[in-house]
């Protein structure tokens, strides 16, 4: 996997996280991002290269109950963005891995 392919994939995952948080309102989204930067020392410009860390930080902020609904929103966006089957209730990490495989397959096919 080349750096540009990984950066492109992570960037797309980051956009999915952003879209999912948009559905909660701009103020809530900015509050989450601020807390992630301040509490977890993860600068916003690194979100795209570390999407799993962003999600883990959201879990810490929201707790297990609150984070599950946000994770469902993120999973929905990832499935939509990458054209993945939405019939099962797969965990976020599984969906990210499915999306990565699809992204890399498409990148290999086109290049």
TORSEPA-444266 format. One record per atom (N, C-alpha, C, O): x, y, z; residue number from 0. Coordinates in Angstrom, 3 decimals, decimal comma, always signed. Layout:
residues N
{{X; Y; Z}; NUM} ...
This chain:
residues 111
{{+0,867; -1,183; +0,000}; 0} {{+0,000; +0,000; +0,000}; 0} {{+0,901; +1,229; +0,000}; 0} {{+1,764; +1,367; +0,867}; 0} {{+0,711; +2,100; -0,942}; 1} {{+1,528; +3,310; -1,002}; 1} {{+0,966; +4,371; -0,066}; 1} {{-0,188; +4,306; +0,358}; 1} {{+1,807; +5,342; +0,243}; 2} {{+1,386; +6,425; +1,134}; 2} {{+0,195; +7,167; +0,554}; 2} {{-0,747; +7,486; +1,279}; 2} {{+0,222; +7,448; -0,750}; 3} {{-0,876; +8,216; -1,340}; 3} {{-2,189; +7,448; -1,296}; 3} {{-3,245; +8,048; -1,095}; 3} {{-2,144; +6,109; -1,483}; 4} {{-3,364; +5,319; -1,404}; 4} {{-3,916; +5,339; +0,018}; 4} {{-5,119; +5,497; +0,225}; 4} {{-3,014; +5,175; +1,003}; 5} {{-3,441; +5,171; +2,394}; 5} {{-3,990; +6,539; +2,777}; 5} {{-5,029; +6,622; +3,433}; 5} {{-3,324; +7,597; +2,386}; 6} {{-3,774; +8,954; +2,692}; 6} {{-5,133; +9,203; +2,051}; 6} {{-6,009; +9,811; +2,666}; 6} {{-5,312; +8,736; +0,822}; 7} {{-6,592; +8,895; +0,149}; 7} {{-7,703; +8,151; +0,862}; 7} {{-8,806; +8,675; +1,020}; 7} {{-7,419; +6,936; +1,289}; 8} {{-8,405; +6,151; +2,019}; 8} {{-8,742; +6,811; +3,346}; 8} {{-9,916; +7,000; +3,664}; 8} {{-7,730; +7,159; +4,118}; 9} {{-7,961; +7,784; +5,419}; 9} {{-8,697; +9,109; +5,278}; 9} {{-9,536; +9,461; +6,107}; 9} {{-8,372; +9,833; +4,219}; 10} {{-9,076; +11,085; +3,964}; 10} {{-10,562; +10,854; +3,733}; 10} {{-11,401; +11,615; +4,215}; 10} {{-10,882; +9,787; +2,986}; 11} {{-12,294; +9,462; +2,736}; 11} {{-12,992; +9,042; +4,031}; 11} {{-14,142; +9,415; +4,263}; 11} {{-12,304; +8,270; +4,872}; 12} {{-12,886; +7,858; +6,156}; 12} {{-13,108; +9,094; +7,030}; 12} {{-14,136; +9,220; +7,696}; 12} {{-12,144; +9,989; +7,019}; 13} {{-12,270; +11,223; +7,794}; 13} {{-13,478; +12,037; +7,327}; 13} {{-14,203; +12,600; +8,147}; 13} {{-13,691; +12,098; +6,019}; 14} {{-14,852; +12,807; +5,480}; 14} {{-16,152; +12,138; +5,931}; 14} {{-17,139; +12,823; +6,203}; 14} {{-16,157; +10,813; +6,011}; 15} {{-17,340; +10,093; +6,482}; 15} {{-17,627; +10,429; +7,942}; 15} {{-18,779; +10,630; +8,325}; 15} {{-16,570; +10,489; +8,756}; 16} {{-16,734; +10,865; +10,163}; 16} {{-17,319; +12,268; +10,245}; 16} {{-18,243; +12,526; +11,015}; 16} {{-16,767; +13,167; +9,440}; 17} {{-17,218; +14,551; +9,422}; 17} {{-18,697; +14,646; +9,043}; 17} {{-19,462; +15,358; +9,693}; 17} {{-19,097; +13,926; +7,992}; 18} {{-20,500; +13,939; +7,561}; 18} {{-21,411; +13,381; +8,644}; 18} {{-22,486; +13,926; +8,896}; 18} {{-20,989; +12,300; +9,282}; 19} {{-21,804; +11,703; +10,337}; 19} {{-21,984; +12,684; +11,489}; 19} {{-23,082; +12,816; +12,030}; 19} {{-20,918; +13,364; +11,861}; 20} {{-21,014; +14,335; +12,950}; 20} {{-21,820; +15,555; +12,539}; 20} {{-22,443; +16,193; +13,387}; 20} {{-21,821; +15,892; +11,251}; 21} {{-22,651; +17,000; +10,751}; 21} {{-24,114; +16,787; +11,111}; 21} {{-24,834; +17,742; +11,403}; 21} {{-24,550; +15,533; +11,088}; 22} {{-25,955; +15,249; +11,364}; 22} {{-26,335; +15,572; +12,807}; 22} {{-27,520; +15,658; +13,127}; 22} {{-25,345; +15,752; +13,677}; 23} {{-25,602; +16,103; +15,074}; 23} {{-25,606; +17,613; +15,297}; 23} {{-25,943; +18,092; +16,380}; 23} {{-25,225; +18,357; +14,253}; 24} {{-25,176; +19,810; +14,336}; 24} {{-23,732; +20,305; +14,373}; 24} {{-22,843; +19,642; +14,907}; 24} {{-23,521; +21,478; +13,796}; 25} {{-22,174; +22,049; +13,696}; 25} {{-21,549; +22,285; +15,069}; 25} {{-20,362; +22,021; +15,261}; 25} {{-22,328; +22,776; +16,016}; 26} {{-21,795; +23,045; +17,356}; 26} {{-21,315; +21,782; +18,051}; 26} {{-20,256; +21,775; +18,679}; 26} {{-22,094; +20,716; +17,936}; 27} {{-21,719; +19,435; +18,550}; 27} {{-20,454; +18,900; +17,885}; 27} {{-19,533; +18,442; +18,561}; 27} {{-20,418; +18,962; +16,558}; 28} {{-19,249; +18,471; +15,823}; 28} {{-17,994; +19,240; +16,243}; 28} {{-16,962; +18,636; +16,537}; 28} {{-18,084; +20,559; +16,270}; 29} {{-16,916; +21,368; +16,655}; 29} {{-16,512; +21,104; +18,103}; 29} {{-15,324; +21,133; +18,423}; 29} {{-17,474; +20,848; +18,975}; 30} {{-17,174; +20,517; +20,366}; 30} {{-16,402; +19,202; +20,452}; 30} {{-15,429; +19,097; +21,199}; 30} {{-16,837; +18,200; +19,686}; 31} {{-16,117; +16,930; +19,668}; 31} {{-14,684; +17,133; +19,170}; 31} {{-13,729; +16,649; +19,779}; 31} {{-14,551; +17,846; +18,067}; 32} {{-13,217; +18,063; +17,503}; 32} {{-12,319; +18,820; +18,484}; 32} {{-11,140; +18,496; +18,623}; 32} {{-12,866; +19,814; +19,153}; 33} {{-12,091; +20,575; +20,131}; 33} {{-11,625; +19,653; +21,258}; 33} {{-10,457; +19,677; +21,648}; 33} {{-12,554; +18,836; +21,780}; 34} {{-12,194; +17,928; +22,867}; 34} {{-11,139; +16,913; +22,436}; 34} {{-10,234; +16,591; +23,206}; 34} {{-11,254; +16,415; +21,219}; 35} {{-10,265; +15,457; +20,718}; 35} {{-8,892; +16,109; +20,656}; 35} {{-7,891; +15,509; +21,047}; 35} {{-8,852; +17,339; +20,162}; 36} {{-7,569; +18,046; +20,082}; 36} {{-6,995; +18,345; +21,460}; 36} {{-5,801; +18,156; +21,689}; 36} {{-7,831; +18,807; +22,372}; 37} {{-7,353; +19,225; +23,700}; 37} {{-7,115; +18,049; +24,647}; 37} {{-6,044; +17,943; +25,245}; 37} {{-8,095; +17,174; +24,786}; 38} {{-7,985; +16,069; +25,749}; 38} {{-7,043; +14,967; +25,292}; 38} {{-6,328; +14,374; +26,100}; 38} {{-7,045; +14,699; +23,996}; 39} {{-6,297; +13,547; +23,487}; 39} {{-5,083; +13,940; +22,656}; 39} {{-4,394; +13,079; +22,110}; 39} {{-4,824; +15,239; +22,562}; 40} {{-3,645; +15,743; +21,852}; 40} {{-3,554; +15,210; +20,415}; 40} {{-2,477; +14,858; +19,934}; 40} {{-4,704; +15,162; +19,748}; 41} {{-4,754; +14,714; +18,361}; 41} {{-5,175; +15,903; +17,506}; 41} {{-6,359; +16,235; +17,444}; 41} {{-4,208; +16,550; +16,845}; 42} {{-4,526; +17,736; +16,042}; 42} {{-5,473; +17,410; +14,881}; 42} {{-5,398; +16,337; +14,282}; 42} {{-6,354; +18,348; +14,584}; 43} {{-7,347; +18,143; +13,528}; 43} {{-6,692; +17,800; +12,193}; 43} {{-7,257; +17,031; +11,416}; 43} {{-5,517; +18,351; +11,912}; 44} {{-4,869; +18,054; +10,632}; 44} {{-4,332; +16,624; +10,562}; 44} {{-3,860; +16,196; +9,508}; 44} {{-4,398; +15,879; +11,673}; 45} {{-4,008; +14,462; +11,664}; 45} {{-5,216; +13,526; +11,660}; 45} {{-5,055; +12,307; +11,612}; 45} {{-6,423; +14,090; +11,711}; 46} {{-7,622; +13,253; +11,752}; 46} {{-7,682; +12,320; +10,538}; 46} {{-8,002; +11,139; +10,677}; 46} {{-7,379; +12,841; +9,366}; 47} {{-7,498; +12,034; +8,151}; 47} {{-6,523; +10,860; +8,151}; 47} {{-6,833; +9,808; +7,592}; 47} {{-5,360; +11,020; +8,763}; 48} {{-4,396; +9,924; +8,782}; 48} {{-4,580; +8,996; +9,978}; 48} {{-3,936; +7,950; +10,058}; 48} {{-5,461; +9,376; +10,910}; 49} {{-5,683; +8,554; +12,111}; 49} {{-7,175; +8,442; +12,454}; 49} {{-7,572; +8,743; +13,580}; 49} {{-8,001; +8,012; +11,495}; 50} {{-9,446; +7,986; +11,746}; 50} {{-9,841; +7,061; +12,895}; 50} {{-10,777; +7,364; +13,634}; 50} {{-9,139; +5,937; +13,054}; 51} {{-9,477; +5,024; +14,148}; 51} {{-9,249; +5,693; +15,501}; 51} {{-10,004; +5,455; +16,444}; 51} {{-8,214; +6,531; +15,604}; 52} {{-7,962; +7,258; +16,852}; 52} {{-9,086; +8,256; +17,143}; 52} {{-9,497; +8,420; +18,291}; 52} {{-9,572; +8,912; +16,105}; 53} {{-10,681; +9,862; +16,278}; 53} {{-11,901; +9,127; +16,845}; 53} {{-12,555; +9,607; +17,771}; 53} {{-12,189; +7,974; +16,279}; 54} {{-13,344; +7,199; +16,727}; 54} {{-13,151; +6,737; +18,164}; 54} {{-14,080; +6,795; +18,970}; 54} {{-11,953; +6,280; +18,484}; 55} {{-11,658; +5,843; +19,855}; 55} {{-11,826; +7,010; +20,838}; 55} {{-12,353; +6,830; +21,936}; 55} {{-11,383; +8,182; +20,445}; 56} {{-11,536; +9,371; +21,300}; 56} {{-13,006; +9,727; +21,491}; 56} {{-13,412; +10,120; +22,585}; 56} {{-13,801; +9,594; +20,439}; 57} {{-15,236; +9,839; +20,568}; 57} {{-15,861; +8,873; +21,570}; 57} {{-16,747; +9,250; +22,337}; 57} {{-15,392; +7,625; +21,557}; 58} {{-15,889; +6,649; +22,540}; 58} {{-15,580; +7,102; +23,964}; 58} {{-16,410; +6,970; +24,864}; 58} {{-14,379; +7,635; +24,153}; 59} {{-13,983; +8,118; +25,483}; 59} {{-14,859; +9,300; +25,918}; 59} {{-15,260; +9,389; +27,079}; 59} {{-15,146; +10,192; +24,989}; 60} {{-15,942; +11,385; +25,297}; 60} {{-17,389; +11,010; +25,605}; 60} {{-17,970; +11,513; +26,567}; 60} {{-17,968; +10,131; +24,795}; 61} {{-19,398; +9,838; +24,880}; 61} {{-19,750; +8,658; +25,777}; 61} {{-20,900; +8,521; +26,194}; 61} {{-18,788; +7,820; +26,074}; 62} {{-19,092; +6,604; +26,813}; 62} {{-19,677; +5,554; +25,888}; 62} {{-19,951; +5,840; +24,722}; 62} {{-19,876; +4,330; +26,394}; 63} {{-20,323; +3,239; +25,524}; 63} {{-21,706; +3,449; +24,916}; 63} {{-21,920; +3,101; +23,755}; 63} {{-22,632; +3,999; +25,659}; 64} {{-23,991; +4,164; +25,138}; 64} {{-24,057; +5,252; +24,078}; 64} {{-24,580; +5,026; +22,987}; 64} {{-23,530; +6,427; +24,391}; 65} {{-23,565; +7,539; +23,443}; 65} {{-22,758; +7,275; +22,198}; 65} {{-23,152; +7,667; +21,100}; 65} {{-21,630; +6,612; +22,361}; 66} {{-20,772; +6,383; +21,204}; 66} {{-21,383; +5,396; +20,223}; 66} {{-21,099; +5,467; +19,027}; 66} {{-22,220; +4,472; +20,702}; 67} {{-22,778; +3,479; +19,780}; 67} {{-23,672; +4,131; +18,728}; 67} {{-23,669; +3,703; +17,574}; 67} {{-24,433; +5,150; +19,102}; 68} {{-25,279; +5,806; +18,098}; 68} {{-24,444; +6,618; +17,119}; 68} {{-24,752; +6,663; +15,928}; 68} {{-23,390; +7,261; +17,611}; 69} {{-22,496; +8,001; +16,706}; 69} {{-21,758; +7,033; +15,788}; 69} {{-21,580; +7,318; +14,604}; 69} {{-21,331; +5,903; +16,316}; 70} {{-20,665; +4,893; +15,485}; 70} {{-21,598; +4,385; +14,392}; 70} {{-21,165; +4,168; +13,260}; 70} {{-22,874; +4,192; +14,719}; 71} {{-23,827; +3,762; +13,687}; 71} {{-23,927; +4,796; +12,566}; 71} {{-24,002; +4,438; +11,391}; 71} {{-23,927; +6,076; +12,934}; 72} {{-23,959; +7,135; +11,915}; 72} {{-22,714; +7,076; +11,037}; 72} {{-22,798; +7,228; +9,818}; 72} {{-21,561; +6,855; +11,661}; 73} {{-20,297; +6,779; +10,918}; 73} {{-20,298; +5,559; +10,002}; 73} {{-19,907; +5,651; +8,839}; 73} {{-20,738; +4,418; +10,525}; 74} {{-20,809; +3,190; +9,712}; 74} {{-21,703; +3,424; +8,496}; 74} {{-21,359; +3,028; +7,383}; 74} {{-22,840; +4,064; +8,710}; 75} {{-23,776; +4,341; +7,616}; 75} {{-23,100; +5,183; +6,529}; 75} {{-23,238; +4,894; +5,341}; 75} {{-22,373; +6,219; +6,938}; 76} {{-21,673; +7,076; +5,965}; 76} {{-20,586; +6,304; +5,215}; 76} {{-20,434; +6,459; +4,003}; 76} {{-19,836; +5,478; +5,934}; 77} {{-18,768; +4,701; +5,284}; 77} {{-19,368; +3,735; +4,274}; 77} {{-18,871; +3,610; +3,155}; 77} {{-20,439; +3,050; +4,671}; 78} {{-21,090; +2,113; +3,742}; 78} {{-21,578; +2,834; +2,488}; 78} {{-21,428; +2,332; +1,374}; 78} {{-22,160; +4,010; +2,680}; 79} {{-22,665; +4,782; +1,543}; 79} {{-21,509; +5,236; +0,648}; 79} {{-21,569; +5,077; -0,572}; 79} {{-20,472; +5,791; +1,241}; 80} {{-19,333; +6,319; +0,489}; 80} {{-18,611; +5,244; -0,319}; 80} {{-18,191; +5,493; -1,449}; 80} {{-18,465; +4,049; +0,256}; 81} {{-17,697; +2,991; -0,390}; 81} {{-18,572; +1,951; -1,091}; 81} {{-18,060; +0,988; -1,662}; 81} {{-19,893; +2,147; -1,045}; 82} {{-20,803; +1,223; -1,718}; 82} {{-20,801; -0,167; -1,107}; 82} {{-20,838; -1,164; -1,829}; 82} {{-20,759; -0,241; +0,210}; 83} {{-20,721; -1,529; +0,904}; 83} {{-22,127; -1,999; +1,240}; 83} {{-23,047; -1,196; +1,395}; 83} {{-22,275; -3,312; +1,349}; 84} {{-23,542; -3,927; +1,732}; 84} {{-23,925; -3,456; +3,128}; 84} {{-23,092; -3,426; +4,033}; 84} {{-25,181; -3,090; +3,294}; 85} {{-25,613; -2,578; +4,590}; 85} {{-26,594; -3,504; +5,288}; 85} {{-27,355; -3,069; +6,153}; 85} {{-26,582; -4,784; +4,918}; 86} {{-27,566; -5,700; +5,483}; 86} {{-27,188; -6,220; +6,866}; 86} {{-28,064; -6,649; +7,618}; 86} {{-25,905; -6,191; +7,218}; 87} {{-25,523; -6,706; +8,531}; 87} {{-25,209; -5,568; +9,498}; 87} {{-25,136; -4,405; +9,102}; 87} {{-25,029; -5,910; +10,745}; 88} {{-24,739; -4,926; +11,793}; 88} {{-23,268; -5,034; +12,213}; 88} {{-22,974; -5,185; +13,399}; 88} {{-22,370; -4,959; +11,273}; 89} {{-20,946; -5,132; +11,545}; 89} {{-20,402; -3,984; +12,400}; 89} {{-20,896; -2,857; +12,353}; 89} {{-19,384; -4,305; +13,169}; 90} {{-18,709; -3,307; +13,986}; 90} {{-17,978; -2,314; +13,094}; 90} {{-17,636; -2,610; +11,949}; 90} {{-17,748; -1,138; +13,644}; 91} {{-17,084; -0,081; +12,900}; 91} {{-15,731; -0,530; +12,357}; 91} {{-15,409; -0,252; +11,202}; 91} {{-14,939; -1,218; +13,168}; 92} {{-13,616; -1,660; +12,712}; 92} {{-13,734; -2,611; +11,521}; 92} {{-12,903; -2,576; +10,614}; 92} {{-14,760; -3,456; +11,523}; 93} {{-14,982; -4,387; +10,417}; 93} {{-15,343; -3,618; +9,147}; 93} {{-14,847; -3,925; +8,063}; 93} {{-16,203; -2,626; +9,290}; 94} {{-16,633; -1,827; +8,140}; 94} {{-15,458; -1,036; +7,566}; 94} {{-15,322; -0,920; +6,348}; 94} {{-14,612; -0,494; +8,440}; 95} {{-13,423; +0,228; +7,960}; 95} {{-12,515; -0,723; +7,183}; 95} {{-11,978; -0,350; +6,140}; 95} {{-12,340; -1,940; +7,679}; 96} {{-11,508; -2,910; +6,968}; 96} {{-12,109; -3,302; +5,627}; 96} {{-11,387; -3,443; +4,640}; 96} {{-13,435; -3,480; +5,585}; 97} {{-14,118; -3,774; +4,314}; 97} {{-13,897; -2,629; +3,326}; 97} {{-13,588; -2,855; +2,156}; 97} {{-14,058; -1,410; +3,809}; 98} {{-13,885; -0,229; +2,950}; 98} {{-12,450; -0,146; +2,450}; 98} {{-12,216; +0,181; +1,286}; 98} {{-11,483; -0,441; +3,326}; 99} {{-10,067; -0,404; +2,929}; 99} {{-9,794; -1,422; +1,819}; 99} {{-9,124; -1,114; +0,833}; 99} {{-10,319; -2,633; +1,991}; 100} {{-10,116; -3,664; +0,955}; 100} {{-10,717; -3,219; -0,375}; 100} {{-10,095; -3,383; -1,424}; 100} {{-11,908; -2,664; -0,335}; 101} {{-12,566; -2,213; -1,563}; 101} {{-11,782; -1,063; -2,189}; 101} {{-11,567; -1,041; -3,401}; 101} {{-11,356; -0,114; -1,368}; 102} {{-10,594; +1,044; -1,854}; 102} {{-9,302; +0,584; -2,520}; 102} {{-8,974; +1,046; -3,613}; 102} {{-8,563; -0,323; -1,875}; 103} {{-7,298; -0,787; -2,428}; 103} {{-7,506; -1,612; -3,682}; 103} {{-6,694; -1,555; -4,605}; 103} {{-8,579; -2,377; -3,726}; 104} {{-8,892; -3,163; -4,934}; 104} {{-9,164; -2,233; -6,111}; 104} {{-8,692; -2,465; -7,224}; 104} {{-9,927; -1,183; -5,849}; 105} {{-10,231; -0,216; -6,909}; 105} {{-8,954; +0,501; -7,334}; 105} {{-8,735; +0,713; -8,527}; 105} {{-8,108; +0,880; -6,374}; 106} {{-6,859; +1,583; -6,685}; 106} {{-5,935; +0,683; -7,523}; 106} {{-5,294; +1,154; -8,462}; 106} {{-5,869; -0,607; -7,181}; 107} {{-5,033; -1,532; -7,944}; 107} {{-5,578; -1,742; -9,352}; 107} {{-4,808; -1,845; -10,307}; 107} {{-6,891; -1,804; -9,485}; 108} {{-7,520; -2,026; -10,788}; 108} {{-7,322; -0,852; -11,734}; 108} {{-7,177; -1,023; -12,944}; 108} {{-7,320; +0,360; -11,147}; 109} {{-7,224; +1,555; -11,995}; 109} {{-5,781; +1,981; -12,237}; 109} {{-5,533; +2,850; -13,072}; 109} {{-4,840; +1,400; -11,536}; 110} {{-3,468; +1,853; -11,689}; 110} {{-2,592; +0,777; -11,987}; 110} {{-1,390; +0,987; -12,149}; 110} 
